[in-house]
């Protein structure tokens, strides 16, 4: 057992070692969150596929605002909007039937973005192997998350307006605690784990398997859910799926009475990567409130999603807008575009305290076609006190 654990730690140490080498060879540029490849000479723009920390001019901001205003000027009639909510699972099942597990790439950058996914003792051992006893800050990789469309799937049933976030939070917590009271007294998957992670909207496992292959023999356990049965079946059929460290299950996080296979206040980490944006804006607060009841005190909620005026928002055609900054694609899947203030309100109203709330502005470059695209993503970390 000790030998296996050492091998797993060695594998994680290799990841951090590569990162350390990258830092040492970066020409003395200070490490920065969300990457450190800065475009200082416009003539170099086509030398790389992505540039970090791109500053928008006032003209850029105004052009983006006008494009969003233009493409949202014609909204889909209310009587036609319901199907995008009630039939969301069908749209995503069709998506996975067509693409299987070929559409998205595995997020091998995940631990560099979110080192909180590792148990603390594993992080310490991995970093000590290469850095002695020094504590170092890991920057986010400059080339992460390059898909022009990301997985978003969490499940929708009926619109619900959250009029009082505080009351809703207390109500959700009470319902969840009552509903899962029995679960504390019975066995559940991962009950003996010392560190528990939940990924919501896991899709076909593009985050699942980088995590699974890194937490074996560490005492950690991963739960992953999606409301698409087809997606969950693809996860379970994957050769790296290991039910000794992972439990995949079908779950609609928008369904208020749906129960989880673990008790409240049992999770160390919850991760939602390009998931919450697929939920109707009126329902997001209730979803976050309910999820947070499962975090331990001191637990972390990791979030990454689309930001306001991202390239993918500005390229929508007229007639695809459902409501302000909320759109539906041609295949029926939906997407919302956040601001930093909205993200902060979302998690603060759920009772969490901010650790990080960043706007990731990058310039994505198609060097073959000589095309540049302004990308905007949100990345945040919130803790349950």
Short mmCIF file of the C-alpha atoms (twelve columns), coordinates in Angstrom:
data_MODEL
# 
_entry.id   MODEL 
# 
loop_
_atom_site.group_PDB 
_atom_site.id 
_atom_site.type_symbol 
_atom_site.label_atom_id 
_atom_site.label_alt_id 
_atom_site.label_comp_id 
_atom_site.label_asym_id 
_atom_site.label_seq_id 
_atom_site.Cartn_x 
_atom_site.Cartn_y 
_atom_site.Cartn_z 
_atom_site.pdbx_PDB_model_num 
ATOM 1   C CA . UNK A 1   0.000   0.000  0.000   1 
ATOM 2   C CA . UNK A 2   2.826   2.414  0.912   1 
ATOM 3   C CA . UNK A 3   4.568   1.623  -2.372  1 
ATOM 4   C CA . UNK A 4   1.422   2.315  -4.397  1 
ATOM 5   C CA . UNK A 5   0.848   5.579  -2.563  1 
ATOM 6   C CA . UNK A 6   4.441   6.599  -3.263  1 
ATOM 7   C CA . UNK A 7   3.971   5.910  -6.959  1 
ATOM 8   C CA . UNK A 8   0.847   8.070  -7.022  1 
ATOM 9   C CA . UNK A 9   2.639   10.883 -5.209  1 
ATOM 10  C CA . UNK A 10  5.564   10.560 -7.614  1 
ATOM 11  C CA . UNK A 11  3.196   10.998 -10.556 1 
ATOM 12  C CA . UNK A 12  1.778   14.195 -9.041  1 
ATOM 13  C CA . UNK A 13  5.272   15.401 -8.234  1 
ATOM 14  C CA . UNK A 14  6.175   15.013 -11.895 1 
ATOM 15  C CA . UNK A 15  3.337   17.400 -12.830 1 
ATOM 16  C CA . UNK A 16  4.490   20.021 -10.340 1 
ATOM 17  C CA . UNK A 17  8.101   19.472 -11.394 1 
ATOM 18  C CA . UNK A 18  7.268   20.279 -15.011 1 
ATOM 19  C CA . UNK A 19  5.503   23.419 -13.826 1 
ATOM 20  C CA . UNK A 20  8.541   24.411 -11.755 1 
ATOM 21  C CA . UNK A 21  10.769  23.989 -14.810 1 
ATOM 22  C CA . UNK A 22  8.432   26.186 -16.810 1 
ATOM 23  C CA . UNK A 23  8.604   28.875 -14.160 1 
ATOM 24  C CA . UNK A 24  12.407  28.784 -14.056 1 
ATOM 25  C CA . UNK A 25  12.642  29.074 -17.848 1 
ATOM 26  C CA . UNK A 26  10.127  31.898 -18.223 1 
ATOM 27  C CA . UNK A 27  12.781  34.589 -18.619 1 
ATOM 28  C CA . UNK A 28  12.277  36.054 -15.152 1 
ATOM 29  C CA . UNK A 29  8.690   37.120 -15.808 1 
ATOM 30  C CA . UNK A 30  6.798   37.010 -12.498 1 
ATOM 31  C CA . UNK A 31  4.322   34.175 -12.128 1 
ATOM 32  C CA . UNK A 32  0.763   35.422 -12.552 1 
ATOM 33  C CA . UNK A 33  -2.623  33.792 -12.052 1 
ATOM 34  C CA . UNK A 34  -4.244  32.730 -15.316 1 
ATOM 35  C CA . UNK A 35  -0.964  32.522 -17.208 1 
ATOM 36  C CA . UNK A 36  1.902   34.898 -17.918 1 
ATOM 37  C CA . UNK A 37  2.253   35.034 -21.695 1 
ATOM 38  C CA . UNK A 38  1.843   38.753 -22.267 1 
ATOM 39  C CA . UNK A 39  1.657   40.324 -25.716 1 
ATOM 40  C CA . UNK A 40  4.031   43.309 -25.569 1 
ATOM 41  C CA . UNK A 41  4.734   43.656 -29.290 1 
ATOM 42  C CA . UNK A 42  1.749   43.544 -31.630 1 
ATOM 43  C CA . UNK A 43  3.964   42.160 -34.402 1 
ATOM 44  C CA . UNK A 44  4.289   38.947 -32.356 1 
ATOM 45  C CA . UNK A 45  0.553   38.283 -32.212 1 
ATOM 46  C CA . UNK A 46  0.647   35.217 -34.497 1 
ATOM 47  C CA . UNK A 47  3.599   33.567 -32.758 1 
ATOM 48  C CA . UNK A 48  1.339   31.800 -30.235 1 
ATOM 49  C CA . UNK A 49  -2.214  30.434 -30.098 1 
ATOM 50  C CA . UNK A 50  -3.122  32.301 -26.906 1 
ATOM 51  C CA . UNK A 51  -2.099  35.496 -25.076 1 
ATOM 52  C CA . UNK A 52  -2.912  36.100 -21.411 1 
ATOM 53  C CA . UNK A 53  -4.176  39.120 -19.455 1 
ATOM 54  C CA . UNK A 54  -5.273  41.022 -22.537 1 
ATOM 55  C CA . UNK A 55  -6.330  44.598 -21.834 1 
ATOM 56  C CA . UNK A 56  -9.394  45.815 -23.724 1 
ATOM 57  C CA . UNK A 57  -9.474  49.334 -25.119 1 
ATOM 58  C CA . UNK A 58  -12.539 51.494 -24.660 1 
ATOM 59  C CA . UNK A 59  -13.262 50.864 -28.329 1 
ATOM 60  C CA . UNK A 60  -13.120 47.088 -27.762 1 
ATOM 61  C CA . UNK A 61  -15.572 47.380 -24.867 1 
ATOM 62  C CA . UNK A 62  -17.996 49.547 -26.806 1 
ATOM 63  C CA . UNK A 63  -17.892 47.285 -29.883 1 
ATOM 64  C CA . UNK A 64  -18.605 44.232 -27.696 1 
ATOM 65  C CA . UNK A 65  -21.480 45.986 -25.928 1 
ATOM 66  C CA . UNK A 66  -23.038 46.975 -29.266 1 
ATOM 67  C CA . UNK A 67  -22.735 43.450 -30.703 1 
ATOM 68  C CA . UNK A 68  -24.380 41.922 -27.626 1 
ATOM 69  C CA . UNK A 69  -27.120 44.543 -27.723 1 
ATOM 70  C CA . UNK A 70  -27.691 43.812 -31.403 1 
ATOM 71  C CA . UNK A 71  -27.854 40.017 -31.166 1 
ATOM 72  C CA . UNK A 72  -30.135 40.145 -28.116 1 
ATOM 73  C CA . UNK A 73  -32.530 42.676 -29.655 1 
ATOM 74  C CA . UNK A 74  -34.790 39.890 -30.918 1 
ATOM 75  C CA . UNK A 75  -35.636 37.332 -28.232 1 
ATOM 76  C CA . UNK A 76  -37.292 33.967 -28.646 1 
ATOM 77  C CA . UNK A 77  -40.980 34.275 -27.634 1 
ATOM 78  C CA . UNK A 78  -41.665 33.171 -24.065 1 
ATOM 79  C CA . UNK A 79  -44.132 30.487 -25.172 1 
ATOM 80  C CA . UNK A 80  -41.337 28.850 -27.201 1 
ATOM 81  C CA . UNK A 81  -38.654 29.044 -24.501 1 
ATOM 82  C CA . UNK A 82  -39.970 26.305 -22.226 1 
ATOM 83  C CA . UNK A 83  -38.684 23.445 -24.357 1 
ATOM 84  C CA . UNK A 84  -35.082 24.546 -23.890 1 
ATOM 85  C CA . UNK A 85  -35.584 23.982 -20.167 1 
ATOM 86  C CA . UNK A 86  -37.861 20.946 -20.002 1 
ATOM 87  C CA . UNK A 87  -36.128 19.085 -22.844 1 
ATOM 88  C CA . UNK A 88  -32.538 19.984 -21.919 1 
ATOM 89  C CA . UNK A 89  -31.641 16.385 -21.089 1 
ATOM 90  C CA . UNK A 90  -32.827 15.254 -24.529 1 
ATOM 91  C CA . UNK A 91  -30.720 17.902 -26.244 1 
ATOM 92  C CA . UNK A 92  -27.600 16.792 -24.370 1 
ATOM 93  C CA . UNK A 93  -28.321 13.091 -24.905 1 
ATOM 94  C CA . UNK A 94  -28.514 13.757 -28.648 1 
ATOM 95  C CA . UNK A 95  -25.250 15.661 -28.396 1 
ATOM 96  C CA . UNK A 96  -23.492 12.700 -26.741 1 
ATOM 97  C CA . UNK A 97  -25.126 10.234 -29.105 1 
ATOM 98  C CA . UNK A 98  -23.554 12.136 -31.985 1 
ATOM 99  C CA . UNK A 99  -20.155 13.001 -30.501 1 
ATOM 100 C CA . UNK A 100 -19.680 10.246 -27.880 1 
ATOM 101 C CA . UNK A 101 -16.475 11.171 -26.001 1 
ATOM 102 C CA . UNK A 102 -14.702 12.768 -28.971 1 
ATOM 103 C CA . UNK A 103 -15.824 16.402 -28.694 1 
ATOM 104 C CA . UNK A 104 -13.973 17.660 -25.590 1 
ATOM 105 C CA . UNK A 105 -10.360 17.128 -24.617 1 
ATOM 106 C CA . UNK A 106 -9.303  15.861 -21.187 1 
ATOM 107 C CA . UNK A 107 -8.442  18.736 -18.857 1 
ATOM 108 C CA . UNK A 108 -4.880  17.762 -18.062 1 
ATOM 109 C CA . UNK A 109 -4.305  21.325 -16.810 1 
ATOM 110 C CA . UNK A 110 -6.815  20.852 -14.018 1 
ATOM 111 C CA . UNK A 111 -4.448  20.618 -11.037 1 
ATOM 112 C CA . UNK A 112 -2.517  23.664 -12.176 1 
ATOM 113 C CA . UNK A 113 -5.736  25.661 -12.290 1 
ATOM 114 C CA . UNK A 114 -7.219  24.107 -9.153  1 
ATOM 115 C CA . UNK A 115 -4.575  22.580 -6.848  1 
ATOM 116 C CA . UNK A 116 -7.330  22.470 -4.190  1 
ATOM 117 C CA . UNK A 117 -8.489  19.247 -5.862  1 
ATOM 118 C CA . UNK A 118 -5.582  17.425 -4.224  1 
ATOM 119 C CA . UNK A 119 -5.540  16.385 -0.565  1 
ATOM 120 C CA . UNK A 120 -3.176  18.684 1.332   1 
ATOM 121 C CA . UNK A 121 -0.714  15.940 2.261   1 
ATOM 122 C CA . UNK A 122 -0.376  14.913 -1.385  1 
ATOM 123 C CA . UNK A 123 0.222   18.518 -2.441  1 
ATOM 124 C CA . UNK A 124 2.878   18.934 0.238   1 
ATOM 125 C CA . UNK A 125 4.686   15.721 -0.657  1 
ATOM 126 C CA . UNK A 126 4.532   16.459 -4.370  1 
ATOM 127 C CA . UNK A 127 5.898   19.981 -4.042  1 
ATOM 128 C CA . UNK A 128 8.496   19.051 -1.432  1 
ATOM 129 C CA . UNK A 129 9.953   16.512 -3.805  1 
ATOM 130 C CA . UNK A 130 11.020  19.315 -6.144  1 
ATOM 131 C CA . UNK A 131 11.030  22.438 -3.999  1 
ATOM 132 C CA . UNK A 132 12.293  21.303 -0.575  1 
ATOM 133 C CA . UNK A 133 10.002  22.698 2.090   1 
ATOM 134 C CA . UNK A 134 9.262   25.952 0.236   1 
ATOM 135 C CA . UNK A 135 5.700   26.994 -0.390  1 
ATOM 136 C CA . UNK A 136 5.229   28.212 -3.965  1 
ATOM 137 C CA . UNK A 137 2.395   29.817 -5.880  1 
ATOM 138 C CA . UNK A 138 1.391   27.968 -9.026  1 
ATOM 139 C CA . UNK A 139 0.289   30.125 -11.958 1 
ATOM 140 C CA . UNK A 140 -2.493  28.977 -14.188 1 
ATOM 141 C CA . UNK A 141 -1.376  27.540 -17.528 1 
ATOM 142 C CA . UNK A 142 -1.471  29.892 -20.476 1 
ATOM 143 C CA . UNK A 143 -2.926  27.365 -22.880 1 
ATOM 144 C CA . UNK A 144 -5.834  25.979 -20.888 1 
ATOM 145 C CA . UNK A 145 -9.452  25.748 -21.909 1 
ATOM 146 C CA . UNK A 146 -9.033  26.446 -25.611 1 
ATOM 147 C CA . UNK A 147 -12.238 24.933 -26.899 1 
ATOM 148 C CA . UNK A 148 -14.530 27.490 -28.492 1 
ATOM 149 C CA . UNK A 149 -17.392 25.602 -26.954 1 
ATOM 150 C CA . UNK A 150 -17.237 23.896 -23.561 1 
ATOM 151 C CA . UNK A 151 -19.250 21.219 -21.879 1 
ATOM 152 C CA . UNK A 152 -22.284 22.537 -20.030 1 
ATOM 153 C CA . UNK A 153 -24.773 20.116 -18.634 1 
ATOM 154 C CA . UNK A 154 -26.547 20.088 -15.364 1 
ATOM 155 C CA . UNK A 155 -30.257 19.580 -15.939 1 
ATOM 156 C CA . UNK A 156 -33.364 21.739 -16.102 1 
ATOM 157 C CA . UNK A 157 -37.021 21.178 -15.363 1 
ATOM 158 C CA . UNK A 158 -39.165 24.261 -14.640 1 
ATOM 159 C CA . UNK A 159 -38.344 27.939 -14.178 1 
ATOM 160 C CA . UNK A 160 -38.126 29.070 -10.584 1 
ATOM 161 C CA . UNK A 161 -37.445 32.647 -9.504  1 
ATOM 162 C CA . UNK A 162 -35.346 33.073 -6.362  1 
ATOM 163 C CA . UNK A 163 -36.804 36.168 -4.704  1 
ATOM 164 C CA . UNK A 164 -35.101 35.932 -1.330  1 
ATOM 165 C CA . UNK A 165 -31.650 34.316 -1.431  1 
ATOM 166 C CA . UNK A 166 -31.187 34.156 2.335   1 
ATOM 167 C CA . UNK A 167 -34.568 32.551 2.980   1 
ATOM 168 C CA . UNK A 168 -33.994 30.196 0.076   1 
ATOM 169 C CA . UNK A 169 -30.595 29.180 1.406   1 
ATOM 170 C CA . UNK A 170 -32.013 28.360 4.845   1 
ATOM 171 C CA . UNK A 171 -34.942 26.507 3.310   1 
ATOM 172 C CA . UNK A 172 -32.649 24.478 1.045   1 
ATOM 173 C CA . UNK A 173 -30.320 23.631 3.891   1 
ATOM 174 C CA . UNK A 174 -33.210 22.523 6.084   1 
ATOM 175 C CA . UNK A 175 -34.730 20.363 3.372   1 
ATOM 176 C CA . UNK A 176 -31.403 18.781 2.491   1 
ATOM 177 C CA . UNK A 177 -30.518 18.066 6.109   1 
ATOM 178 C CA . UNK A 178 -33.891 16.472 6.787   1 
ATOM 179 C CA . UNK A 179 -33.897 14.494 3.560   1 
ATOM 180 C CA . UNK A 180 -30.425 13.099 4.174   1 
ATOM 181 C CA . UNK A 181 -30.638 12.532 7.936   1 
ATOM 182 C CA . UNK A 182 -30.864 8.803  7.399   1 
ATOM 183 C CA . UNK A 183 -27.886 8.823  5.052   1 
ATOM 184 C CA . UNK A 184 -25.577 9.706  7.949   1 
ATOM 185 C CA . UNK A 185 -26.509 6.474  9.687   1 
ATOM 186 C CA . UNK A 186 -26.112 4.222  6.656   1 
ATOM 187 C CA . UNK A 187 -23.243 3.355  4.352   1 
ATOM 188 C CA . UNK A 188 -22.581 5.362  1.213   1 
ATOM 189 C CA . UNK A 189 -19.944 5.284  -1.564  1 
ATOM 190 C CA . UNK A 190 -16.690 6.838  -0.417  1 
ATOM 191 C CA . UNK A 191 -17.729 6.889  3.252   1 
ATOM 192 C CA . UNK A 192 -14.232 5.899  4.384   1 
ATOM 193 C CA . UNK A 193 -12.448 8.492  2.248   1 
ATOM 194 C CA . UNK A 194 -10.531 11.236 4.032   1 
ATOM 195 C CA . UNK A 195 -11.072 13.719 1.188   1 
ATOM 196 C CA . UNK A 196 -14.203 13.928 -1.009  1 
ATOM 197 C CA . UNK A 197 -14.715 15.785 -4.286  1 
ATOM 198 C CA . UNK A 198 -17.898 16.327 -6.277  1 
ATOM 199 C CA . UNK A 199 -17.901 17.386 -9.917  1 
ATOM 200 C CA . UNK A 200 -21.317 18.498 -11.138 1 
ATOM 201 C CA . UNK A 201 -22.065 18.380 -14.851 1 
ATOM 202 C CA . UNK A 202 -19.217 15.941 -15.482 1 
ATOM 203 C CA . UNK A 203 -20.227 15.101 -19.053 1 
ATOM 204 C CA . UNK A 204 -18.181 12.219 -20.452 1 
ATOM 205 C CA . UNK A 205 -15.410 12.628 -17.889 1 
ATOM 206 C CA . UNK A 206 -12.939 15.141 -19.296 1 
ATOM 207 C CA . UNK A 207 -12.202 16.281 -15.741 1 
ATOM 208 C CA . UNK A 208 -13.080 12.971 -14.096 1 
ATOM 209 C CA . UNK A 209 -10.229 10.881 -15.446 1 
ATOM 210 C CA . UNK A 210 -7.399  13.353 -14.859 1 
ATOM 211 C CA . UNK A 211 -8.643  13.448 -11.248 1 
ATOM 212 C CA . UNK A 212 -9.193  9.690  -10.901 1 
ATOM 213 C CA . UNK A 213 -5.740  8.914  -12.253 1 
ATOM 214 C CA . UNK A 214 -4.177  11.316 -9.754  1 
ATOM 215 C CA . UNK A 215 -5.980  10.473 -6.507  1 
ATOM 216 C CA . UNK A 216 -5.568  6.703  -6.400  1 
ATOM 217 C CA . UNK A 217 -4.070  5.538  -3.097  1 
ATOM 218 C CA . UNK A 218 -4.335  9.041  -1.608  1 
ATOM 219 C CA . UNK A 219 -7.427  8.493  0.521   1 
ATOM 220 C CA . UNK A 220 -9.481  10.742 -1.773  1 
ATOM 221 C CA . UNK A 221 -12.770 9.886  -3.481  1 
ATOM 222 C CA . UNK A 222 -14.510 11.520 -6.445  1 
ATOM 223 C CA . UNK A 223 -18.258 11.785 -7.040  1 
ATOM 224 C CA . UNK A 224 -19.321 12.909 -10.495 1 
ATOM 225 C CA . UNK A 225 -22.823 13.496 -11.805 1 
ATOM 226 C CA . UNK A 226 -24.614 14.601 -14.918 1 
ATOM 227 C CA . UNK A 227 -28.286 14.667 -15.830 1 
ATOM 228 C CA . UNK A 228 -27.568 12.918 -19.138 1 
ATOM 229 C CA . UNK A 229 -27.784 9.118  -18.700 1 
ATOM 230 C CA . UNK A 230 -25.841 8.656  -21.921 1 
ATOM 231 C CA . UNK A 231 -22.958 10.781 -20.603 1 
ATOM 232 C CA . UNK A 232 -22.797 8.847  -17.318 1 
ATOM 233 C CA . UNK A 233 -22.799 5.540  -19.171 1 
ATOM 234 C CA . UNK A 234 -19.851 6.746  -21.253 1 
ATOM 235 C CA . UNK A 235 -18.023 7.607  -18.035 1 
ATOM 236 C CA . UNK A 236 -18.670 4.156  -16.572 1 
ATOM 237 C CA . UNK A 237 -17.595 2.461  -19.796 1 
ATOM 238 C CA . UNK A 238 -14.266 4.293  -19.845 1 
ATOM 239 C CA . UNK A 239 -11.289 1.957  -19.229 1 
ATOM 240 C CA . UNK A 240 -9.964  4.260  -16.486 1 
ATOM 241 C CA . UNK A 241 -13.204 4.258  -14.499 1 
ATOM 242 C CA . UNK A 242 -12.490 2.816  -11.056 1 
ATOM 243 C CA . UNK A 243 -15.353 2.513  -8.577  1 
ATOM 244 C CA . UNK A 244 -12.904 2.188  -5.692  1 
ATOM 245 C CA . UNK A 245 -12.129 5.921  -6.048  1 
ATOM 246 C CA . UNK A 246 -15.059 7.213  -8.115  1 
ATOM 247 C CA . UNK A 247 -18.851 7.047  -8.140  1 
ATOM 248 C CA . UNK A 248 -20.641 8.324  -11.261 1 
ATOM 249 C CA . UNK A 249 -24.397 8.821  -11.114 1 
ATOM 250 C CA . UNK A 250 -27.270 10.489 -12.952 1 
ATOM 251 C CA . UNK A 251 -28.492 13.603 -11.143 1 
ATOM 252 C CA . UNK A 252 -30.408 16.758 -12.033 1 
ATOM 253 C CA . UNK A 253 -28.997 19.544 -9.866  1 
ATOM 254 C CA . UNK A 254 -31.993 21.721 -10.722 1 
ATOM 255 C CA . UNK A 255 -34.398 19.216 -9.179  1 
ATOM 256 C CA . UNK A 256 -34.967 20.469 -5.644  1 
ATOM 257 C CA . UNK A 257 -36.012 17.120 -4.155  1 
ATOM 258 C CA . UNK A 258 -33.350 14.983 -5.868  1 
ATOM 259 C CA . UNK A 259 -31.027 13.397 -3.302  1 
ATOM 260 C CA . UNK A 260 -27.284 12.804 -3.468  1 
ATOM 261 C CA . UNK A 261 -25.576 9.508  -2.529  1 
ATOM 262 C CA . UNK A 262 -23.722 11.198 0.352   1 
ATOM 263 C CA . UNK A 263 -24.846 13.181 3.416   1 
ATOM 264 C CA . UNK A 264 -24.761 16.974 3.880   1 
ATOM 265 C CA . UNK A 265 -21.518 18.591 5.023   1 
ATOM 266 C CA . UNK A 266 -19.453 15.670 3.721   1 
ATOM 267 C CA . UNK A 267 -17.578 17.225 0.765   1 
ATOM 268 C CA . UNK A 268 -14.199 18.944 0.775   1 
ATOM 269 C CA . UNK A 269 -14.493 20.286 -2.789  1 
ATOM 270 C CA . UNK A 270 -17.277 20.958 -5.275  1 
ATOM 271 C CA . UNK A 271 -16.296 21.793 -8.839  1 
ATOM 272 C CA . UNK A 272 -18.486 23.266 -11.583 1 
ATOM 273 C CA . UNK A 273 -16.619 23.901 -14.837 1 
ATOM 274 C CA . UNK A 274 -18.767 25.372 -17.637 1 
ATOM 275 C CA . UNK A 275 -21.913 24.034 -15.992 1 
ATOM 276 C CA . UNK A 276 -23.820 26.792 -14.187 1 
ATOM 277 C CA . UNK A 277 -24.023 28.868 -17.378 1 
ATOM 278 C CA . UNK A 278 -26.293 26.237 -18.917 1 
ATOM 279 C CA . UNK A 279 -28.912 26.833 -16.192 1 
ATOM 280 C CA . UNK A 280 -31.624 29.460 -16.472 1 
ATOM 281 C CA . UNK A 281 -30.429 32.602 -14.596 1 
ATOM 282 C CA . UNK A 282 -33.506 32.545 -12.355 1 
ATOM 283 C CA . UNK A 283 -32.547 29.114 -11.050 1 
ATOM 284 C CA . UNK A 284 -28.810 29.454 -10.490 1 
ATOM 285 C CA . UNK A 285 -29.018 30.765 -6.925  1 
ATOM 286 C CA . UNK A 286 -31.178 27.891 -5.755  1 
ATOM 287 C CA . UNK A 287 -28.792 25.375 -7.332  1 
ATOM 288 C CA . UNK A 288 -25.718 26.898 -5.663  1 
ATOM 289 C CA . UNK A 289 -27.522 27.156 -2.321  1 
ATOM 290 C CA . UNK A 290 -28.452 23.466 -2.380  1 
ATOM 291 C CA . UNK A 291 -24.984 22.330 -3.455  1 
ATOM 292 C CA . UNK A 292 -23.325 24.315 -0.680  1 
ATOM 293 C CA . UNK A 293 -25.217 22.391 1.995   1 
ATOM 294 C CA . UNK A 294 -23.025 19.403 1.098   1 
ATOM 295 C CA . UNK A 295 -19.739 21.232 1.672   1 
ATOM 296 C CA . UNK A 296 -17.927 20.761 4.969   1 
ATOM 297 C CA . UNK A 297 -17.048 23.876 6.907   1 
ATOM 298 C CA . UNK A 298 -13.826 25.005 5.265   1 
ATOM 299 C CA . UNK A 299 -14.786 23.257 2.010   1 
ATOM 300 C CA . UNK A 300 -14.082 24.922 -1.343  1 
ATOM 301 C CA . UNK A 301 -16.331 25.580 -4.346  1 
ATOM 302 C CA . UNK A 302 -14.321 25.789 -7.608  1 
ATOM 303 C CA . UNK A 303 -15.954 27.572 -10.530 1 
ATOM 304 C CA . UNK A 304 -14.988 28.294 -14.125 1 
ATOM 305 C CA . UNK A 305 -17.391 29.530 -16.800 1 
ATOM 306 C CA . UNK A 306 -18.104 32.018 -19.569 1 
ATOM 307 C CA . UNK A 307 -17.593 35.752 -19.010 1 
ATOM 308 C CA . UNK A 308 -19.582 38.696 -20.348 1 
ATOM 309 C CA . UNK A 309 -18.765 39.606 -23.968 1 
ATOM 310 C CA . UNK A 310 -16.782 36.461 -24.663 1 
ATOM 311 C CA . UNK A 311 -16.298 35.849 -28.387 1 
ATOM 312 C CA . UNK A 312 -18.861 33.045 -28.284 1 
ATOM 313 C CA . UNK A 313 -21.514 35.497 -27.020 1 
ATOM 314 C CA . UNK A 314 -20.805 38.097 -29.679 1 
ATOM 315 C CA . UNK A 315 -21.051 35.659 -32.582 1 
ATOM 316 C CA . UNK A 316 -24.640 34.640 -31.815 1 
ATOM 317 C CA . UNK A 317 -27.082 35.603 -34.540 1 
ATOM 318 C CA . UNK A 318 -30.297 37.475 -33.904 1 
ATOM 319 C CA . UNK A 319 -33.140 35.292 -32.705 1 
ATOM 320 C CA . UNK A 320 -31.066 33.019 -30.429 1 
ATOM 321 C CA . UNK A 321 -31.451 35.106 -27.255 1 
ATOM 322 C CA . UNK A 322 -33.704 33.816 -24.468 1 
ATOM 323 C CA . UNK A 323 -33.163 36.676 -22.005 1 
ATOM 324 C CA . UNK A 324 -30.465 39.193 -21.173 1 
ATOM 325 C CA . UNK A 325 -27.050 37.529 -21.755 1 
ATOM 326 C CA . UNK A 326 -28.696 34.091 -21.983 1 
ATOM 327 C CA . UNK A 327 -28.802 32.299 -25.348 1 
ATOM 328 C CA . UNK A 328 -29.625 28.979 -26.960 1 
ATOM 329 C CA . UNK A 329 -27.433 27.337 -29.567 1 
ATOM 330 C CA . UNK A 330 -28.647 25.666 -32.715 1 
ATOM 331 C CA . UNK A 331 -28.654 22.250 -31.027 1 
ATOM 332 C CA . UNK A 332 -30.907 23.462 -28.189 1 
ATOM 333 C CA . UNK A 333 -28.252 23.724 -25.463 1 
ATOM 334 C CA . UNK A 334 -28.109 27.023 -23.554 1 
ATOM 335 C CA . UNK A 335 -25.432 29.370 -22.235 1 
ATOM 336 C CA . UNK A 336 -25.238 32.390 -19.921 1 
ATOM 337 C CA . UNK A 337 -22.369 34.916 -19.760 1 
ATOM 338 C CA . UNK A 338 -21.332 36.103 -16.268 1 
ATOM 339 C CA . UNK A 339 -19.771 39.230 -14.787 1 
ATOM 340 C CA . UNK A 340 -17.478 39.207 -11.743 1 
ATOM 341 C CA . UNK A 341 -20.175 40.929 -9.713  1 
ATOM 342 C CA . UNK A 342 -22.763 38.293 -10.603 1 
ATOM 343 C CA . UNK A 343 -20.398 35.476 -9.666  1 
ATOM 344 C CA . UNK A 344 -19.616 37.133 -6.340  1 
ATOM 345 C CA . UNK A 345 -23.299 37.623 -5.536  1 
ATOM 346 C CA . UNK A 346 -24.099 34.040 -6.505  1 
ATOM 347 C CA . UNK A 347 -21.670 32.494 -4.024  1 
ATOM 348 C CA . UNK A 348 -21.859 35.153 -1.318  1 
ATOM 349 C CA . UNK A 349 -25.631 34.755 -1.076  1 
ATOM 350 C CA . UNK A 350 -25.043 31.033 -0.586  1 
ATOM 351 C CA . UNK A 351 -22.987 31.873 2.504   1 
ATOM 352 C CA . UNK A 352 -19.498 31.395 1.034   1 
ATOM 353 C CA . UNK A 353 -16.513 33.698 1.360   1 
ATOM 354 C CA . UNK A 354 -14.383 34.753 -1.596  1 
ATOM 355 C CA . UNK A 355 -10.900 33.334 -2.054  1 
ATOM 356 C CA . UNK A 356 -10.503 34.205 -5.718  1 
ATOM 357 C CA . UNK A 357 -12.773 35.858 -8.287  1 
ATOM 358 C CA . UNK A 358 -10.969 36.554 -11.543 1 
ATOM 359 C CA . UNK A 359 -11.892 37.639 -15.030 1 
ATOM 360 C CA . UNK A 360 -9.713  35.706 -17.458 1 
ATOM 361 C CA . UNK A 361 -9.291  37.846 -20.585 1 
ATOM 362 C CA . UNK A 362 -7.268  36.225 -23.337 1 
ATOM 363 C CA . UNK A 363 -6.594  36.653 -27.008 1 
ATOM 364 C CA . UNK A 364 -7.110  33.402 -28.877 1 
ATOM 365 C CA . UNK A 365 -5.346  33.224 -32.221 1 
ATOM 366 C CA . UNK A 366 -6.013  31.124 -35.300 1 
ATOM 367 C CA . UNK A 367 -2.596  31.376 -36.875 1 
ATOM 368 C CA . UNK A 368 -3.647  29.570 -40.046 1 
ATOM 369 C CA . UNK A 369 -6.558  31.905 -40.813 1 
ATOM 370 C CA . UNK A 370 -4.897  34.955 -39.193 1 
ATOM 371 C CA . UNK A 371 -7.957  35.491 -36.993 1 
ATOM 372 C CA . UNK A 372 -7.928  36.799 -33.400 1 
ATOM 373 C CA . UNK A 373 -10.733 36.299 -30.873 1 
ATOM 374 C CA . UNK A 374 -11.251 37.981 -27.506 1 
ATOM 375 C CA . UNK A 375 -12.047 35.278 -24.957 1 
ATOM 376 C CA . UNK A 376 -13.501 36.053 -21.533 1 
ATOM 377 C CA . UNK A 377 -13.836 33.418 -18.827 1 
ATOM 378 C CA . UNK A 378 -14.575 33.629 -15.116 1 
ATOM 379 C CA . UNK A 379 -12.562 31.661 -12.582 1 
ATOM 380 C CA . UNK A 380 -13.479 31.709 -8.915  1 
ATOM 381 C CA . UNK A 381 -12.899 29.932 -5.631  1 
ATOM 382 C CA . UNK A 382 -15.194 30.322 -2.604  1 
ATOM 383 C CA . UNK A 383 -14.936 28.788 0.858   1 
ATOM 384 C CA . UNK A 384 -17.610 27.722 3.297   1 
ATOM 385 C CA . UNK A 385 -16.769 29.310 6.637   1 
# 
